[in-house]
Amino acid sequence: MTSTGVAGWAQLRQQTRSLELHTEAQFHTLSQFSTASKIEPKPSEAELKAEAQIEEYLEKREALIAQLTRLFDSEPAVSALKQNNLSRHREVLADHRRELNRLKSSISEARNRANLLSNVRSDIDAYRSSNPEAAEAEYMLDERRRIDNSHNVTDSVLSQAYAVNESFRVQGETLASINRRIVGAAAQIPGINTLMGRIGAKKRRDGIIMGSFIAFCFLVVWFLR
């Protein structure tokens, strides 16, 4: 390939790569319309502009790839690097065409759902306006359902409270039964009551000694002030 051909290849590749980046930026803009929480009933000017810009970029890229293909075919020797670059540009172009179709379909589905919900709400509002008695009856039914739900929640809370109270009662009876068994077992062992009494007396004596010591320290601190 001549120097002019090499320069032409590099320039065409640079233009192609630049358009690929611009296309991806416009995809980001267009995707925001498909994920919007409240989509417009009809395509906005910004949405139409982004879609048209992407289609324009795709057409320009297709023309550039055609020029690259002619240059590549005109080379006397096959360059593996250029062949890979050309194949990559074709793959990216195909991927972007599929992405455009996917985004357009996603936006269309989201808009159809939003319009359907809006039409249903409008029909309901119109029906209520033309039938005030039916609207009032529906309101009363809604209130009844809310009251029933409140009662169900209250019943559930009370049932849980009763279950907890019953659990406490069973646990109390179990502890009382264990205590009776321990007392009965202690009464059957010779000298256990005397031993327990001595332990209790020792604890009381230790408590009196500790209290007297604390009182003594308090009096010493008081007189030394």
C-alpha positions in Angstrom: 0.0 0.0 0.0 1.3 3.5 -0.9 1.9 6.2 1.8 -1.3 7.8 0.6 -3.2 4.5 1.1 -1.7 4.1 4.6 -2.7 7.6 5.6 -6.2 7.0 4.2 -6.5 3.8 6.2 -5.4 5.5 9.4 -7.7 8.4 8.9 -10.7 6.3 8.1 -10.1 4.1 11.2 -9.8 7.2 13.3 -13.1 8.6 12.0 -14.8 5.2 12.5 -13.5 4.9 16.1 -14.6 8.4 16.9 -18.2 7.7 15.6 -18.3 4.5 17.7 -17.6 6.6 20.8 -20.2 9.2 19.8 -22.7 6.4 19.2 -22.1 4.9 22.7 -22.6 8.4 24.2 -26.0 8.7 22.5 -27.0 5.2 23.6 -26.5 6.4 27.2 -28.8 9.4 26.5 -31.4 7.2 24.8 -31.4 4.5 27.5 -32.5 7.1 30.1 -35.9 7.4 28.4 -36.4 3.6 28.8 -35.6 3.7 32.5 -37.5 6.9 33.3 -39.9 6.5 36.2 -42.5 8.6 34.3 -42.3 8.3 30.5 -44.0 10.8 28.3 -47.1 9.7 26.3 -45.4 10.6 23.1 -41.7 10.7 22.2 -40.1 14.0 23.3 -37.9 16.1 21.0 -34.8 15.0 22.9 -35.7 11.4 22.5 -36.3 11.7 18.8 -33.0 13.7 18.4 -31.0 11.1 20.2 -32.5 8.3 18.1 -31.9 10.2 14.8 -28.4 11.0 15.8 -27.6 7.3 16.5 -29.1 6.3 13.1 -27.0 9.0 11.4 -23.8 7.7 13.1 -24.6 4.1 12.1 -25.0 5.1 8.4 -21.7 7.1 8.5 -19.9 4.2 10.1 -21.3 1.8 7.5 -19.9 4.1 4.7 -16.5 4.3 6.4 -16.3 0.5 6.8 -17.1 0.2 3.1 -14.2 2.5 2.3 -11.9 0.5 4.6 -13.0 -2.7 2.9 -12.1 -1.3 -0.5 -8.7 -0.2 0.7 -8.1 -3.6 2.4 -9.1 -5.5 -0.8 -6.8 -3.3 -2.9 -3.7 -4.3 -0.9 -1.4 -6.8 -2.7 -0.6 -8.5 0.6 -3.1 -9.4 3.4 -2.5 -7.7 6.7 -3.8 -9.8 9.7 -3.9 -6.7 11.9 -5.9 -4.7 9.5 -8.2 -7.7 8.8 -8.9 -8.0 12.6 -9.5 -4.2 12.9 -11.9 -4.3 10.0 -13.8 -7.3 11.5 -14.0 -5.6 14.8 -15.5 -2.5 13.3 -18.1 -4.6 11.6 -18.9 -6.5 14.8 -19.3 -3.3 16.8 -21.6 -1.8 14.1 -23.8 -4.9 14.2 -23.9 -4.8 18.0 -24.9 -1.2 18.0 -27.7 -1.8 15.5 -29.1 -4.6 17.7 -28.8 -2.3 20.8 -30.7 0.5 19.0 -33.5 -1.9 18.1 -33.5 -3.2 21.7 -33.7 0.3 23.2 -36.5 1.4 20.8 -38.5 -1.7 21.7 -37.9 -1.2 25.4 -39.0 2.5 25.2 -42.1 1.5 23.1 -43.1 -1.1 25.6 -42.7 1.2 28.6 -44.7 3.9 26.8 -47.5 1.5 26.0 -47.7 0.3 29.6 -47.8 3.9 30.8 -50.5 4.9 28.3 -52.5 1.8 29.2 -52.4 2.6 32.9 -53.3 6.2 32.2 -56.3 5.2 30.1 -57.5 2.8 32.8 -57.2 5.5 35.5 -59.1 7.9 33.2 -61.8 5.4 32.6 -62.1 4.7 36.4 -62.3 8.4 37.1 -64.9 9.0 34.4 -67.0 6.1 35.7 -66.9 7.4 39.2 -67.8 10.9 38.1 -70.8 9.6 36.1 -71.8 7.2 38.9 -71.5 8.9 42.3 -73.5 6.2 44.0 -71.2 3.5 42.8 -68.2 5.5 43.7 -69.5 6.0 47.2 -70.3 2.2 47.5 -66.8 1.4 46.3 -65.4 3.8 48.9 -67.4 2.1 51.7 -66.1 -1.3 50.5 -62.5 0.0 50.6 -63.1 1.3 54.1 -64.6 -2.0 55.1 -61.6 -3.9 53.7 -59.2 -1.6 55.6 -61.2 -2.1 58.9 -61.1 -5.9 58.3 -57.4 -5.8 57.8 -57.0 -3.8 61.0 -59.0 -6.3 62.9 -56.9 -9.2 61.4 -53.7 -7.5 62.6 -55.2 -6.9 66.0 -56.3 -10.6 66.3 -52.8 -11.7 65.2 -51.2 -9.5 67.9 -53.6 -10.8 70.6 -53.0 -14.4 69.6 -49.2 -13.9 69.9 -49.7 -12.2 73.3 -51.8 -15.1 74.5 -49.2 -17.6 73.2 -46.4 -15.7 75.1 -48.5 -15.6 78.3 -49.2 -19.3 78.1 -45.5 -20.0 77.5 -44.6 -17.9 80.6 -47.2 -19.9 82.6 -45.8 -23.2 81.5 -42.3 -22.1 82.3 -43.4 -20.9 85.8 -45.0 -24.3 86.5 -41.9 -26.1 85.3 -39.6 -24.0 87.5 -41.9 -24.5 90.5 -41.8 -28.3 89.8 -38.0 -28.2 89.6 -37.8 -26.2 92.9 -40.1 -28.7 94.6 -37.9 -31.6 93.4 -34.8 -29.9 94.6 -36.3 -29.2 98.1 -37.6 -32.8 98.3 -34.2 -34.2 97.3 -32.4 -31.9 99.8 -34.7 -33.1 102.6 -33.8 -36.7 101.9 -30.1 -36.2 102.1 -28.8 -36.2 105.7 -27.2 -33.0 106.9 -28.0 -31.1 103.7 -30.3 -28.7 105.5 -27.6 -28.0 108.2 -25.0 -27.4 105.5 -27.3 -25.0 103.6 -28.0 -23.2 106.9 -24.3 -22.8 107.5 -23.7 -21.5 104.0 -26.5 -19.0 104.5 -25.1 -17.9 107.9 -21.6 -17.5 106.5 -23.0 -15.3 103.7 -24.8 -13.2 106.3 -21.7 -12.9 108.4 -19.6 -11.9 105.4 -22.1 -9.3 104.5 -22.0 -7.8 108.0 -18.2 -7.8 108.1 -18.1 -6.1 104.7 -20.7 -3.5 105.7 -18.9 -2.7 108.9 -15.6 -2.3 107.0 -17.2 0.1 104.5 -18.8 2.1 107.3 -15.4 2.3 109.1 -13.7 3.5 106.0 -16.4 6.1 105.5 -15.9 7.4 109.1 -12.1 7.6 108.6 -12.5 9.6 105.5 -15.1 11.8 107.2 -12.8 12.6 110.2 -9.7 13.2 108.0 -11.4 15.8 105.8 
